[in-house]
Amino acid sequence: ADYSNSHGGLSSLEQKLGTSLAIISIYKQFGNPDNSDLLQSDLDYSKKNNKTLLIAWEPWDPSLGMRQQVDYVRQIIDGKQNKYIDRFARQIRAYGRPVIIR
């Protein structure tokens, strides 16, 4: 999905619906280095347009499906993901708008 609106998908959808979306839902995964962080440049559209982010924050690598090689939940419990969690929290704070994590 183009939540950065770089291709105009969100603004086009809002125009077609005749309303502004209040919440933008995105997915982030612990085990996917290409999709584990909140890049502020990707959030510019949402921030400028006062959107609330709904983040599905998933402790797994979706490319591995049911063949996960890392137990991220165990790593969270053991404190092995603290640096990543702290970095992600700073990225949320930098967004500066409401965020819902599920």
FITIDREN-106387 format. One line per 3 residues: their letters; for each residue x, y, z of C-alpha. Coordinates in nm, 3 decimals, padded with zeros to 5 digits. Example, Ala and Ser with C-alpha at 12.3 -4.5 7.8 and 13.67 -1.06 7.14 Angstrom:
2
AS	01.230,-00.450,00.780 | 01.367,-00.106,00.714
This chain:
102
ADY	00.000,00.000,00.000 | 00.109,00.352,-00.070 | 00.052,00.513,00.269
SNS	00.312,00.774,00.179 | 00.073,00.886,-00.099 | 00.373,00.911,-00.333
HGG	00.158,00.784,-00.620 | -00.155,00.972,-00.511 | -00.349,00.661,-00.408
LSS	-00.472,00.793,-00.074 | -00.569,01.138,-00.196 | -00.740,00.982,-00.500
LEQ	-00.936,00.745,-00.276 | -01.039,01.029,-00.046 | -01.153,01.230,-00.347
KLG	-01.357,00.939,-00.483 | -01.514,00.877,-00.141 | -01.583,01.245,-00.091
TSL	-01.436,01.234,00.257 | -01.104,01.248,00.437 | -00.977,00.929,00.596
AII	-00.914,00.982,00.967 | -00.706,00.666,01.016 | -00.433,00.515,00.799
SIY	-00.355,00.149,00.872 | -00.004,00.021,00.808 | 00.193,-00.297,00.883
KQF	00.540,-00.319,01.034 | 00.726,-00.642,01.105 | 01.015,-00.704,01.344
GNP	01.180,-00.958,01.114 | 01.153,-00.771,00.786 | 01.444,-00.526,00.750
DNS	01.263,-00.357,00.461 | 00.951,-00.289,00.670 | 01.048,-00.272,01.036
DLL	01.093,00.104,01.085 | 00.869,00.408,01.055 | 01.032,00.628,00.796
QSD	00.926,00.988,00.856 | 00.939,01.061,00.484 | 00.674,00.789,00.432
LDY	00.457,00.952,00.699 | 00.466,01.309,00.566 | 00.127,01.286,00.393
SKK	-00.042,01.140,00.701 | 00.119,01.393,00.932 | 00.043,01.696,00.715
NNK	-00.318,01.582,00.684 | -00.368,01.505,01.055 | -00.417,01.131,01.014
TLL	-00.409,00.886,01.302 | -00.182,00.589,01.231 | -00.305,00.239,01.307
IAW	00.004,00.021,01.314 | -00.017,-00.356,01.303 | 00.321,-00.425,01.464
EPW	00.396,-00.788,01.401 | 00.678,-00.983,01.569 | 00.762,-01.205,01.273
DPS	00.905,-01.217,00.922 | 00.610,-01.252,00.684 | 00.830,-01.383,00.403
LGM	00.891,-01.700,00.609 | 00.524,-01.773,00.679 | 00.490,-02.059,00.926
RQQ	00.863,-02.141,00.897 | 00.985,-01.865,01.129 | 01.351,-01.898,01.227
VDY	01.339,-01.645,01.511 | 01.096,-01.643,01.803 | 01.050,-01.266,01.829
VRQ	00.801,-01.295,02.114 | 01.063,-01.484,02.319 | 01.323,-01.224,02.223
IID	01.091,-00.945,02.341 | 01.041,-01.119,02.674 | 01.417,-01.176,02.708
GKQ	01.494,-00.809,02.631 | 01.674,-00.889,02.306 | 01.451,-00.654,02.106
NKY	01.480,-00.356,02.344 | 01.698,-00.149,02.109 | 01.454,-00.198,01.823
IDR	01.151,-00.126,02.045 | 01.316,00.192,02.178 | 01.401,00.305,01.823
FAR	01.045,00.236,01.709 | 00.908,00.434,02.005 | 01.127,00.731,01.909
QIR	00.998,00.706,01.552 | 00.639,00.713,01.680 | 00.717,01.014,01.898
AYG	00.870,01.192,01.599 | 00.545,01.139,01.407 | 00.381,01.373,01.660
RPV	00.024,01.264,01.591 | -00.200,00.999,01.751 | -00.090,00.641,01.691
IIR	-00.274,00.319,01.767 | -00.067,00.001,01.789 | -00.225,-00.338,01.756
